[in-house]
Protein backbone atom coordinates (compact mmCIF):
# COMPACT_ATOMS: atom_id res chain seq x y z
CA UNK A 1 0.00 0.00 0.00
CA UNK A 2 1.06 3.56 -0.63
CA UNK A 3 -0.13 7.09 -0.05
CA UNK A 4 -0.40 9.54 -2.95
CA UNK A 5 -0.56 13.13 -1.72
CA UNK A 6 -0.17 14.91 -5.04
CA UNK A 7 -2.96 17.33 -5.79
CA UNK A 8 -5.85 18.44 -3.57
CA UNK A 9 -6.66 14.91 -2.36
CA UNK A 10 -4.79 12.20 -0.50
CA UNK A 11 -5.27 8.67 -1.78
CA UNK A 12 -4.55 5.26 -0.29
CA UNK A 13 -3.39 2.98 -3.08
CA UNK A 14 -2.95 -0.76 -3.50
CA UNK A 15 -0.60 -0.75 -6.44
CA UNK A 16 -2.29 1.69 -8.81
CA UNK A 17 -5.79 1.00 -7.46
CA UNK A 18 -7.21 3.72 -5.19
CA UNK A 19 -8.72 2.27 -2.02
CA UNK A 20 -9.70 5.56 -0.38
CA UNK A 21 -9.58 9.21 -1.39
CA UNK A 22 -10.02 12.13 0.99
CA UNK A 23 -9.58 15.87 0.66
CA UNK A 24 -6.34 17.10 2.18
CA UNK A 25 -7.09 18.87 5.48
CA UNK A 26 -5.76 22.37 6.07
CA UNK A 27 -2.29 22.36 7.69
CA UNK A 28 -3.58 23.52 11.09
CA UNK A 29 -6.68 21.26 11.10
CA UNK A 30 -5.55 18.73 13.71
CA UNK A 31 -8.96 17.06 13.91
CA UNK A 32 -9.08 16.73 10.13
CA UNK A 33 -5.65 15.08 10.03
CA UNK A 34 -6.57 12.75 12.90
CA UNK A 35 -9.78 11.71 11.12
CA UNK A 36 -7.84 11.19 7.89
CA UNK A 37 -5.42 8.86 9.72
CA UNK A 38 -8.32 6.90 11.26
CA UNK A 39 -10.09 6.58 7.89
CA UNK A 40 -6.92 5.45 6.13
CA UNK A 41 -6.10 2.91 8.84
CA UNK A 42 -9.64 1.48 8.65
CA UNK A 43 -9.37 1.17 4.86
CA UNK A 44 -5.92 -0.42 5.14
CA UNK A 45 -7.27 -2.97 7.63
CA UNK A 46 -10.06 -3.89 5.22
CA UNK A 47 -7.62 -4.54 2.38
CA UNK A 48 -4.43 -5.81 4.04
CA UNK A 49 -3.89 -8.95 6.09
CA UNK A 50 -0.62 -7.47 7.38
CA UNK A 51 -2.32 -4.35 8.73
CA UNK A 52 -5.27 -6.35 10.05
CA UNK A 53 -3.04 -8.71 12.06
CA UNK A 54 -0.51 -6.12 13.26
CA UNK A 55 -0.46 -5.24 16.93
CA UNK A 56 -1.15 -1.70 18.08
CA UNK A 57 2.54 -1.27 18.94
CA UNK A 58 3.57 -2.42 15.44
CA UNK A 59 1.15 0.04 13.82
CA UNK A 60 2.36 2.94 15.97
CA UNK A 61 5.99 2.02 15.25
CA UNK A 62 5.32 1.87 11.50
CA UNK A 63 3.53 5.23 11.63
CA UNK A 64 6.38 6.99 13.40
CA UNK A 65 9.05 5.28 11.29
CA UNK A 66 7.41 6.61 8.15
CA UNK A 67 6.78 10.03 9.67
CA UNK A 68 10.39 10.48 10.74
CA UNK A 69 11.67 9.16 7.40
CA UNK A 70 10.04 12.20 5.81
CA UNK A 71 10.63 14.82 8.51
CA UNK A 72 13.90 14.07 10.26
CA UNK A 73 16.14 11.18 9.20
CA UNK A 74 18.12 11.47 12.46
CA UNK A 75 15.14 10.91 14.78
CA UNK A 76 13.36 7.69 15.57
CA UNK A 77 10.47 6.51 17.69
CA UNK A 78 11.08 3.79 20.23
CA UNK A 79 7.95 2.21 21.69
CA UNK A 80 7.52 1.64 25.42
CA UNK A 81 8.71 -1.98 25.54
CA UNK A 82 11.74 -1.30 23.33
CA UNK A 83 12.59 1.80 25.34
CA UNK A 84 12.54 -0.24 28.56
CA UNK A 85 14.75 -2.92 27.02
CA UNK A 86 17.19 -0.32 25.67
CA UNK A 87 17.27 1.50 29.02
CA UNK A 88 17.99 -1.74 30.88
CA UNK A 89 20.81 -2.56 28.47
CA UNK A 90 22.37 0.89 28.99
CA UNK A 91 22.17 0.90 32.78
CA UNK A 92 22.29 -2.79 33.54
CA UNK A 93 18.69 -3.06 34.68
CA UNK A 94 19.24 -0.75 37.61
CA UNK A 95 19.00 2.97 38.23
CA UNK A 96 21.96 5.12 37.36
CA UNK A 97 24.03 6.17 40.38
CA UNK A 98 23.18 9.67 41.59
CA UNK A 99 26.81 10.75 41.28
CA UNK A 100 26.67 10.47 37.48
C-alpha positions as CSV (number, residue, x, y, z in Angstrom):
1,X,0.0,0.0,0.0
2,X,1.1,3.6,-0.6
3,X,-0.1,7.1,0.0
4,X,-0.4,9.5,-2.9
5,X,-0.6,13.1,-1.7
6,X,-0.2,14.9,-5.0
7,X,-3.0,17.3,-5.8
8,X,-5.8,18.4,-3.6
9,X,-6.7,14.9,-2.4
10,X,-4.8,12.2,-0.5
11,X,-5.3,8.7,-1.8
12,X,-4.5,5.3,-0.3
13,X,-3.4,3.0,-3.1
14,X,-3.0,-0.8,-3.5
15,X,-0.6,-0.7,-6.4
16,X,-2.3,1.7,-8.8
17,X,-5.8,1.0,-7.5
18,X,-7.2,3.7,-5.2
19,X,-8.7,2.3,-2.0
20,X,-9.7,5.6,-0.4
21,X,-9.6,9.2,-1.4
22,X,-10.0,12.1,1.0
23,X,-9.6,15.9,0.7
24,X,-6.3,17.1,2.2
25,X,-7.1,18.9,5.5
26,X,-5.8,22.4,6.1
27,X,-2.3,22.4,7.7
28,X,-3.6,23.5,11.1
29,X,-6.7,21.3,11.1
30,X,-5.5,18.7,13.7
31,X,-9.0,17.1,13.9
32,X,-9.1,16.7,10.1
33,X,-5.7,15.1,10.0
34,X,-6.6,12.8,12.9
35,X,-9.8,11.7,11.1
36,X,-7.8,11.2,7.9
37,X,-5.4,8.9,9.7
38,X,-8.3,6.9,11.3
39,X,-10.1,6.6,7.9
40,X,-6.9,5.4,6.1
41,X,-6.1,2.9,8.8
42,X,-9.6,1.5,8.6
43,X,-9.4,1.2,4.9
44,X,-5.9,-0.4,5.1
45,X,-7.3,-3.0,7.6
46,X,-10.1,-3.9,5.2
47,X,-7.6,-4.5,2.4
48,X,-4.4,-5.8,4.0
49,X,-3.9,-9.0,6.1
50,X,-0.6,-7.5,7.4
51,X,-2.3,-4.4,8.7
52,X,-5.3,-6.3,10.1
53,X,-3.0,-8.7,12.1
54,X,-0.5,-6.1,13.3
55,X,-0.5,-5.2,16.9
56,X,-1.1,-1.7,18.1
57,X,2.5,-1.3,18.9
58,X,3.6,-2.4,15.4
59,X,1.2,0.0,13.8
60,X,2.4,2.9,16.0
61,X,6.0,2.0,15.3
62,X,5.3,1.9,11.5
63,X,3.5,5.2,11.6
64,X,6.4,7.0,13.4
65,X,9.1,5.3,11.3
66,X,7.4,6.6,8.2
67,X,6.8,10.0,9.7
68,X,10.4,10.5,10.7
69,X,11.7,9.2,7.4
70,X,10.0,12.2,5.8
71,X,10.6,14.8,8.5
72,X,13.9,14.1,10.3
73,X,16.1,11.2,9.2
74,X,18.1,11.5,12.5
75,X,15.1,10.9,14.8
76,X,13.4,7.7,15.6
77,X,10.5,6.5,17.7
78,X,11.1,3.8,20.2
79,X,7.9,2.2,21.7
80,X,7.5,1.6,25.4
81,X,8.7,-2.0,25.5
82,X,11.7,-1.3,23.3
83,X,12.6,1.8,25.3
84,X,12.5,-0.2,28.6
85,X,14.7,-2.9,27.0
86,X,17.2,-0.3,25.7
87,X,17.3,1.5,29.0
88,X,18.0,-1.7,30.9
89,X,20.8,-2.6,28.5
90,X,22.4,0.9,29.0
91,X,22.2,0.9,32.8
92,X,22.3,-2.8,33.5
93,X,18.7,-3.1,34.7
94,X,19.2,-0.7,37.6
95,X,19.0,3.0,38.2
96,X,22.0,5.1,37.4
97,X,24.0,6.2,40.4
98,X,23.2,9.7,41.6
99,X,26.8,10.8,41.3
100,X,26.7,10.5,37.5
